[in-house]
Amino acid sequence: GRREVWMAGPLTPDEVIEFLDQRAEWAVLTSIDAHGYPHSVPLGYFRIGDSIYLGTHTDTQKVRNLERNPRITVLVETGDAYNELRGISIDGEAKQVQRIASGARRRGSRPSPTTSPASSRHSGSTASP
């Protein structure tokens, strides 16, 4: 399921999409390591439909974590001062994908209208509600 956190309260699906698409920075991927501890790393991201894609090399700790346990949290936040902070925390399951649909752009950008998100609703470099 999806859980959004916003100081003013829960966001609508359209507000989540707008927030993700306006961000041109990083997302923090949290997976669970072999000893049961959270493992959090910043990664560039982009969105296609309901999926968030996070790029990484295949021989990394985070990929090994996701192969053992696909449950993740992805955090995207913004703000330079405490009173400016806002963000979205999404819980989901990851699935590793090797190729991303054509037309996708990096870090929160919207893909072209012809892009099809059919290849995966959930992804190992991908989080989806």
Wavefront OBJ file of the C-alpha trace (Angstrom):
o trace
v 0.000 0.000 0.000
v 0.923 3.639 -0.305
v 1.446 5.964 2.620
v 2.120 9.643 2.085
v 3.313 11.922 4.844
v 2.715 15.666 4.559
v 2.684 18.032 7.511
v -0.729 19.333 6.402
v -2.129 15.792 6.097
v -2.477 13.046 3.488
v -2.114 13.906 -0.188
v -4.420 13.008 -3.024
v -2.955 10.785 -5.773
v -2.749 13.844 -8.065
v -0.833 15.799 -5.390
v 1.620 12.897 -5.013
v 2.239 12.837 -8.775
v 2.668 16.616 -8.874
v 5.166 16.534 -6.000
v 7.192 13.684 -7.522
v 7.249 15.308 -10.951
v 8.376 18.713 -9.696
v 11.344 17.301 -7.771
v 14.610 17.243 -9.673
v 16.774 15.921 -6.878
v 16.994 12.594 -5.092
v 14.919 9.936 -3.417
v 16.092 7.937 -0.404
v 15.592 4.185 -0.820
v 15.412 2.191 2.413
v 15.724 -1.593 2.273
v 16.423 -4.142 5.023
v 19.889 -5.675 5.307
v 20.725 -9.298 6.171
v 20.766 -8.499 9.902
v 17.343 -6.810 9.846
v 18.598 -3.214 9.963
v 17.413 -0.435 7.636
v 19.822 0.412 4.814
v 19.115 3.873 3.324
v 20.762 5.356 0.238
v 20.046 8.417 -1.941
v 19.373 7.692 -5.609
v 18.185 9.604 -8.644
v 14.632 8.676 -9.637
v 11.884 9.114 -12.210
v 8.234 8.145 -12.406
v 6.219 6.313 -15.053
v 2.554 5.914 -14.138
v 2.335 4.619 -10.569
v 5.925 3.352 -10.538
v 9.049 5.086 -9.278
v 12.287 3.953 -10.898
v 15.601 4.201 -9.043
v 18.840 3.525 -10.882
v 21.628 1.408 -9.424
v 24.311 -1.086 -10.368
v 23.329 -4.736 -9.968
v 26.177 -5.727 -7.641
v 25.297 -3.498 -4.679
v 24.171 -3.995 -1.104
v 20.745 -2.534 -1.845
v 20.139 -5.013 -4.677
v 21.196 -7.933 -2.451
v 18.827 -6.610 0.228
v 15.937 -6.424 -2.258
v 16.592 -9.938 -3.530
v 16.137 -11.193 0.066
v 13.264 -8.908 1.012
v 11.501 -6.712 -1.569
v 9.787 -4.457 1.006
v 11.023 -0.866 0.787
v 10.324 2.719 1.703
v 11.100 5.556 -0.696
v 11.344 9.095 0.702
v 11.318 12.239 -1.426
v 11.604 15.506 0.486
v 12.262 19.173 -0.062
v 12.980 22.260 1.999
v 16.027 24.040 3.367
v 14.648 25.075 6.765
v 12.433 23.162 9.198
v 9.365 25.282 8.412
v 9.871 24.585 4.679
v 10.164 20.796 4.960
v 7.681 18.667 3.075
v 7.902 15.226 1.637
v 6.360 11.947 0.632
v 7.122 8.550 2.103
v 5.987 5.579 -0.006
v 6.009 1.996 1.256
v 5.949 -0.738 -1.365
v 7.624 -3.761 -2.853
v 10.547 -3.638 -5.244
v 11.188 -5.592 -8.398
v 14.428 -5.436 -10.352
v 14.059 -4.360 -13.969
v 16.830 -4.287 -16.539
v 15.305 -1.975 -19.150
v 13.089 1.038 -18.716
v 10.428 2.014 -21.249
v 11.573 4.515 -23.850
v 10.676 8.138 -23.265
v 11.447 8.082 -19.540
v 13.389 10.986 -18.141
v 15.501 11.186 -15.000
v 14.795 12.445 -11.502
v 11.128 13.097 -11.145
v 10.472 14.201 -14.726
v 7.403 13.126 -16.593
v 7.949 10.720 -19.489
v 6.646 11.479 -22.959
v 2.908 10.822 -23.485
v 3.693 7.774 -25.660
v 5.594 5.968 -22.914
v 3.919 2.806 -21.689
v 4.418 1.873 -18.019
v 3.267 -1.681 -18.725
v 6.572 -3.399 -17.952
v 6.295 -3.115 -14.178
v 4.098 -1.691 -11.499
v 6.684 -2.712 -8.903
v 10.408 -2.684 -9.452
v 13.712 -3.440 -7.638
v 15.004 -0.237 -8.711
v 11.327 0.601 -8.661
v 8.867 1.326 -5.938
v 5.188 1.261 -6.561
v 2.244 1.648 -4.247
l 1 2 3 4 5 6 7 8 9 10 11 12 13 14 15 16 17 18 19 20 21 22 23 24 25 26 27 28 29 30 31 32 33 34 35 36 37 38 39 40 41 42 43 44 45 46 47 48 49 50 51 52 53 54 55 56 57 58 59 60 61 62 63 64 65 66 67 68 69 70 71 72 73 74 75 76 77 78 79 80 81 82 83 84 85 86 87 88 89 90 91 92 93 94 95 96 97 98 99 100 101 102 103 104 105 106 107 108 109 110 111 112 113 114 115 116 117 118 119 120 121 122 123 124 125 126 127 128 129
